[in-house]
Amino acid sequence: MTNKTANPPKNNLKSVAKDTQPSKEVIADYNGYDYKKIFWEDADRKYEDMADRLAIRRLLPKQMDTFVDIAGGYGRLADEYLDRAKVATLFDYSETELAQAHDLYGDKIHTQPGDIYSLPFADDSFDALMMIRATHHFDDMQKVSDELYRILKPGGVAVIEVANKKTLPKMFRYWFKKSDVNPFSLEPAHLRDLNEQGFYNYHPKYIESIFKKSGFKIDEVLSVSNFRSAKLKKLFGTKNLVRMEKSAQKLLAPIRFAPSIYYKLVK
């Protein structure tokens, strides 16, 4: 079972499905896939990268003794937490990406492979954790949330990004019968063509109920990547979009506007 977000080779993909309950068939394995080069360096995703960083800088604790980046891949965001944590661990399913992380950061970061549904860490291990661009791969978010809660120390902070099902573009596609996925229903949207939409998108009320059931308190919410659009990038440019994003993340959080919703959770 995977725990990373990207566009793996198309021969791993299946056709788009309607709104359904999660299926145990979903697998996206990034071993042997150069996520760093293909998804980030070869594509125009500088805005998305900066939007992620703005949110992390706001939500992650300034000082941490022990920290783990769950589904952190090659460590794209490691420079956002290495100066804050005395000991940082990078966890991912893909040993290919963990090897890249070791090449980039050496002994500055510990790497640990494993299964998201059975994390190889003891109870109450970390002061803080984050999990970015990963939830849309998980077919059992309650189990994932429970595991994240388990490995945090009491009072610990989890910063988790969730792929949002209820966005304005998805509403319009549904209203104009361009999509069968109902953005207003609470069930996860199971979108099987990863290159188009990812696997699972979540209604905010659904995912927030999962976090609360695990025992988390929702401390803060941000709306992230609010202007994720090729047309807007061309019209305004990355720098201007990032300036707009900085203000929009908090402003649009109450309506859960963006395709990425960031949660600061406290155990």
Disulfide bonds with the S-S distance in Angstrom:
none
